Amino acid sequence: MRVALCQISSTPDPAANLDLVRAGARDAADRGAAVALFPEATMASFSVPLGPLAEPLDGPWASAVREIAEETGVLVVAGMFTPAEDGRVYNTLLATGRGQHVGYRKIHLFDAFGFAESRTVAAGSSPVTVTVDGLTLGLATCYDVRFPELFRALADAGAVGVLLGASWGGGPGKREQWELLVRARALDSTSWVLAAGQADPGPVAGNTPLGIGYSTVAGPKGEVVAQLAGAPGVVVVDIDAETVEETRKVIPVLANRRL
């Protein structure tokens, strides 16, 4: 199965960002991809208040993305924001198309590096998977990549790969951490990890996470299979279940767990 990682730089305007989704999904379809993966915060960048923008999964923005998915025939996976019951929002990864329309609410909130995501975002609690061309894929968002338990839980649920959307903040050592974590999660879950990040917007004020680029695909043995640089772009990669099955026989870390 072919997956396209669409590395964009979201604007504060959800309508304008739909144009980015449409262009990326069409490019993915033209290149034979079954999945078009976009970053966290595709709906709107973290540079604006999220509450006024949040919509449910049946709202106008997610419905427009579903129409794009239906037009192009691909599963579109893109970060958005949905309302939470307490007035905050959920950082949601929408997966729509090919008969599916679900959202994963980010479980691990980015309360780190001087940033407090939990101030405006409520935590999700349940892992989510989707199925495309017979392959089960898990969903994850940004800071989740620091928590191997989620990736192992998705593997236990049958996932051979994880679609990870991110808006990875810059800073000293952050690119090295990103690459290491993507590869580590692939290795310790013996799964494909397909990680699409926001492109590098250049110098910005404050510590709001926007992006560094470097969308990365890691194979189940932790090797980098494909990677972009900092600028917007699209990369496509073919993944399969056979490589995962073979790796899990050779490196049976899931089967050998004792805790």
Secondary structure as a PSIPRED ss2 file (coil, helix, strand):
# PSIPRED VFORMAT (PSIPRED V4.0)

   1 M C   1.000  0.000  0.000
   2 R E   0.000  0.000  1.000
   3 V E   0.000  0.000  1.000
   4 A E   0.000  0.000  1.000
   5 L E   0.000  0.000  1.000
   6 C E   0.000  0.000  1.000
   7 Q E   0.000  0.000  1.000
   8 I C   1.000  0.000  0.000
   9 S C   1.000  0.000  0.000
  10 S C   1.000  0.000  0.000
  11 T C   1.000  0.000  0.000
  12 P C   1.000  0.000  0.000
  13 D C   1.000  0.000  0.000
  14 P H   0.000  1.000  0.000
  15 A H   0.000  1.000  0.000
  16 A H   0.000  1.000  0.000
  17 N H   0.000  1.000  0.000
  18 L H   0.000  1.000  0.000
  19 D H   0.000  1.000  0.000
  20 L H   0.000  1.000  0.000
  21 V H   0.000  1.000  0.000
  22 R H   0.000  1.000  0.000
  23 A H   0.000  1.000  0.000
  24 G H   0.000  1.000  0.000
  25 A H   0.000  1.000  0.000
  26 R H   0.000  1.000  0.000
  27 D H   0.000  1.000  0.000
  28 A H   0.000  1.000  0.000
  29 A H   0.000  1.000  0.000
  30 D H   0.000  1.000  0.000
  31 R C   1.000  0.000  0.000
  32 G C   1.000  0.000  0.000
  33 A C   1.000  0.000  0.000
  34 A C   1.000  0.000  0.000
  35 V E   0.000  0.000  1.000
  36 A E   0.000  0.000  1.000
  37 L E   0.000  0.000  1.000
  38 F C   1.000  0.000  0.000
  39 P C   1.000  0.000  0.000
  40 E C   1.000  0.000  0.000
  41 A C   1.000  0.000  0.000
  42 T C   1.000  0.000  0.000
  43 M C   1.000  0.000  0.000
  44 A C   1.000  0.000  0.000
  45 S C   1.000  0.000  0.000
  46 F C   1.000  0.000  0.000
  47 S C   1.000  0.000  0.000
  48 V C   1.000  0.000  0.000
  49 P C   1.000  0.000  0.000
  50 L C   1.000  0.000  0.000
  51 G H   0.000  1.000  0.000
  52 P H   0.000  1.000  0.000
  53 L H   0.000  1.000  0.000
  54 A C   1.000  0.000  0.000
  55 E C   1.000  0.000  0.000
  56 P C   1.000  0.000  0.000
  57 L C   1.000  0.000  0.000
  58 D C   1.000  0.000  0.000
  59 G C   1.000  0.000  0.000
  60 P H   0.000  1.000  0.000
  61 W H   0.000  1.000  0.000
  62 A H   0.000  1.000  0.000
  63 S H   0.000  1.000  0.000
  64 A H   0.000  1.000  0.000
  65 V H   0.000  1.000  0.000
  66 R H   0.000  1.000  0.000
  67 E H   0.000  1.000  0.000
  68 I H   0.000  1.000  0.000
  69 A H   0.000  1.000  0.000
  70 E H   0.000  1.000  0.000
  71 E H   0.000  1.000  0.000
  72 T H   0.000  1.000  0.000
  73 G C   1.000  0.000  0.000
  74 V C   1.000  0.000  0.000
  75 L E   0.000  0.000  1.000
  76 V E   0.000  0.000  1.000
  77 V E   0.000  0.000  1.000
  78 A E   0.000  0.000  1.000
  79 G E   0.000  0.000  1.000
  80 M E   0.000  0.000  1.000
  81 F E   0.000  0.000  1.000
  82 T E   0.000  0.000  1.000
  83 P E   0.000  0.000  1.000
  84 A C   1.000  0.000  0.000
  85 E C   1.000  0.000  0.000
  86 D C   1.000  0.000  0.000
  87 G C   1.000  0.000  0.000
  88 R C   1.000  0.000  0.000
  89 V E   0.000  0.000  1.000
  90 Y E   0.000  0.000  1.000
  91 N E   0.000  0.000  1.000
  92 T E   0.000  0.000  1.000
  93 L E   0.000  0.000  1.000
  94 L E   0.000  0.000  1.000
  95 A E   0.000  0.000  1.000
  96 T E   0.000  0.000  1.000
  97 G E   0.000  0.000  1.000
  98 R C   1.000  0.000  0.000
  99 G C   1.000  0.000  0.000
 100 Q E   0.000  0.000  1.000
 101 H E   0.000  0.000  1.000
 102 V E   0.000  0.000  1.000
 103 G E   0.000  0.000  1.000
 104 Y E   0.000  0.000  1.000
 105 R E   0.000  0.000  1.000
 106 K C   1.000  0.000  0.000
 107 I C   1.000  0.000  0.000
 108 H C   1.000  0.000  0.000
 109 L C   1.000  0.000  0.000
 110 F C   1.000  0.000  0.000
 111 D E   0.000  0.000  1.000
 112 A E   0.000  0.000  1.000
 113 F C   1.000  0.000  0.000
 114 G C   1.000  0.000  0.000
 115 F E   0.000  0.000  1.000
 116 A E   0.000  0.000  1.000
 117 E H   0.000  1.000  0.000
 118 S H   0.000  1.000  0.000
 119 R H   0.000  1.000  0.000
 120 T C   1.000  0.000  0.000
 121 V E   0.000  0.000  1.000
 122 A E   0.000  0.000  1.000
 123 A C   1.000  0.000  0.000
 124 G C   1.000  0.000  0.000
 125 S C   1.000  0.000  0.000
 126 S C   1.000  0.000  0.000
 127 P C   1.000  0.000  0.000
 128 V C   1.000  0.000  0.000
 129 T E   0.000  0.000  1.000
 130 V E   0.000  0.000  1.000
 131 T E   0.000  0.000  1.000
 132 V E   0.000  0.000  1.000
 133 D C   1.000  0.000  0.000
 134 G C   1.000  0.000  0.000
 135 L E   0.000  0.000  1.000
 136 T E   0.000  0.000  1.000
 137 L E   0.000  0.000  1.000
 138 G E   0.000  0.000  1.000
 139 L E   0.000  0.000  1.000
 140 A E   0.000  0.000  1.000
 141 T E   0.000  0.000  1.000
 142 C H   0.000  1.000  0.000
 143 Y H   0.000  1.000  0.000
 144 D H   0.000  1.000  0.000
 145 V H   0.000  1.000  0.000
 146 R H   0.000  1.000  0.000
 147 F C   1.000  0.000  0.000
 148 P H   0.000  1.000  0.000
 149 E H   0.000  1.000  0.000
 150 L H   0.000  1.000  0.000
 151 F H   0.000  1.000  0.000
 152 R H   0.000  1.000  0.000
 153 A H   0.000  1.000  0.000
 154 L H   0.000  1.000  0.000
 155 A H   0.000  1.000  0.000
 156 D H   0.000  1.000  0.000
 157 A C   1.000  0.000  0.000
 158 G C   1.000  0.000  0.000
 159 A C   1.000  0.000  0.000
 160 V C   1.000  0.000  0.000
 161 G E   0.000  0.000  1.000
 162 V E   0.000  0.000  1.000
 163 L E   0.000  0.000  1.000
 164 L E   0.000  0.000  1.000
 165 G E   0.000  0.000  1.000
 166 A E   0.000  0.000  1.000
 167 S C   1.000  0.000  0.000
 168 W C   1.000  0.000  0.000
 169 G C   1.000  0.000  0.000
 170 G C   1.000  0.000  0.000
 171 G C   1.000  0.000  0.000
 172 P C   1.000  0.000  0.000
 173 G C   1.000  0.000  0.000
 174 K H   0.000  1.000  0.000
 175 R H   0.000  1.000  0.000
 176 E H   0.000  1.000  0.000
 177 Q H   0.000  1.000  0.000
 178 W H   0.000  1.000  0.000
 179 E H   0.000  1.000  0.000
 180 L H   0.000  1.000  0.000
 181 L H   0.000  1.000  0.000
 182 V H   0.000  1.000  0.000
 183 R H   0.000  1.000  0.000
 184 A H   0.000  1.000  0.000
 185 R H   0.000  1.000  0.000
 186 A H   0.000  1.000  0.000
 187 L H   0.000  1.000  0.000
 188 D H   0.000  1.000  0.000
 189 S H   0.000  1.000  0.000
 190 T C   1.000  0.000  0.000
 191 S C   1.000  0.000  0.000
 192 W E   0.000  0.000  1.000
 193 V E   0.000  0.000  1.000
 194 L E   0.000  0.000  1.000
 195 A E   0.000  0.000  1.000
 196 A E   0.000  0.000  1.000
 197 G E   0.000  0.000  1.000
 198 Q C   1.000  0.000  0.000
 199 A C   1.000  0.000  0.000
 200 D C   1.000  0.000  0.000
 201 P C   1.000  0.000  0.000
 202 G C   1.000  0.000  0.000
 203 P C   1.000  0.000  0.000
 204 V C   1.000  0.000  0.000
 205 A C   1.000  0.000  0.000
 206 G C   1.000  0.000  0.000
 207 N C   1.000  0.000  0.000
 208 T C   1.000  0.000  0.000
 209 P C   1.000  0.000  0.000
 210 L C   1.000  0.000  0.000
 211 G C   1.000  0.000  0.000
 212 I C   1.000  0.000  0.000
 213 G C   1.000  0.000  0.000
 214 Y C   1.000  0.000  0.000
 215 S C   1.000  0.000  0.000
 216 T E   0.000  0.000  1.000
 217 V E   0.000  0.000  1.000
 218 A E   0.000  0.000  1.000
 219 G C   1.000  0.000  0.000
 220 P C   1.000  0.000  0.000
 221 K C   1.000  0.000  0.000
 222 G C   1.000  0.000  0.000
 223 E C   1.000  0.000  0.000
 224 V E   0.000  0.000  1.000
 225 V E   0.000  0.000  1.000
 226 A E   0.000  0.000  1.000
 227 Q E   0.000  0.000  1.000
 228 L C   1.000  0.000  0.000
 229 A C   1.000  0.000  0.000
 230 G C   1.000  0.000  0.000
 231 A C   1.000  0.000  0.000
 232 P C   1.000  0.000  0.000
 233 G E   0.000  0.000  1.000
 234 V E   0.000  0.000  1.000
 235 V E   0.000  0.000  1.000
 236 V E   0.000  0.000  1.000
 237 V E   0.000  0.000  1.000
 238 D E   0.000  0.000  1.000
 239 I C   1.000  0.000  0.000
 240 D C   1.000  0.000  0.000
 241 A H   0.000  1.000  0.000
 242 E H   0.000  1.000  0.000
 243 T H   0.000  1.000  0.000
 244 V H   0.000  1.000  0.000
 245 E H   0.000  1.000  0.000
 246 E H   0.000  1.000  0.000
 247 T H   0.000  1.000  0.000
 248 R H   0.000  1.000  0.000
 249 K H   0.000  1.000  0.000
 250 V H   0.000  1.000  0.000
 251 I C   1.000  0.000  0.000
 252 P C   1.000  0.000  0.000
 253 V C   1.000  0.000  0.000
 254 L C   1.000  0.000  0.000
 255 A C   1.000  0.000  0.000
 256 N C   1.000  0.000  0.000
 257 R C   1.000  0.000  0.000
 258 R C   1.000  0.000  0.000
 259 L C   1.000  0.000  0.000
